């Protein structure tokens, strides 16, 4: 998130201030596999798989 705030400031946009007492949380461990963009596109394109 801090990189987004820096991006806003560099371009002259008003960005919210992050309170000094905040801290960055560690990302929780996850067993969810990471998929590439191409793999996701292939899954979405499959006609036999319905999103609902």
N, C-alpha and C positions, 0 to 999 in steps of 0.2 A: 504494500500500500504506500509506503514511503516513496517509492519510485514514481508512482502516479502523482503524488503531491508535488514532487520535484518537477515532473513534466508540466504540470499546470503552471507552476510558478515561472518556469523558464519561458513559457509562451505568454506570460502576462495575464493568465487567468487567476481569479481569486480562488484559492484553495482553502479548505477548512484547516484550522490548526489542530494538531494532535496534542492532547494534554500531556504534560511532562510525566505524569504518574503512570501512563500506559506502558505496557511492555508487549513485545512480540511473543505470541504463543507458539510453541512448537507444534508441528504438524503431527496429528495422531497417526499411529501405525494403522495401516489398512491392508486387508487381504484382497482388496479389489484390484484386479489386474489393470494395468495401463494399456490402452489401445491406441494405435496410431490413427491419424486422421484418415488415412486410406482405408484402414480396417473398419472404422466407423462408417465411412461413406458406403463401403460394400454392404455392411449390415443394414443400413437405412434403405439401400436400393433393392434389397430382397423383397420380392412381391409376396412370398409365402409367410412373411413375418408381419403381423399387424401390430401397430403401436398401441392399440387399446385392447 
